[in-house]
């Protein structure tokens, strides 16, 4: 691979990373662990293990990125989490 091709490939990778957004779930004192886990499975398409790990991270650290992707994919997911009464933000 030439240097020019390698640089071009690196630019493409960087462009993909720049377009990534995150849904961050914040801790609250209202929702149960089971509710949060089930919400992450339903809305973010997590496995049970992923949802459980995220829920524990939110509990102990105060917040956790629960989904990464393009804005158009994440917007409706974040809205759904908010409508379920969870504390989430899109960054």
C-alpha angles and dihedrals in degrees: 000000000000123000090248092054091047092052091048090051091050091051091053091051092049092049090053091050092050091056093056119109130183138221108217118198117208129207120257134177094228112065124068123236091247092052093050092046093050091046092053091049092049102039104029097031092237122165114244090257093050092048092049093049092049091048092053091047090051090048096050103030100032096240144027137189103246101177136018127193147090119337095241090056096044101045097073091042092053091047090052092051089050092048089054089058098256122137107241138149135194116228 
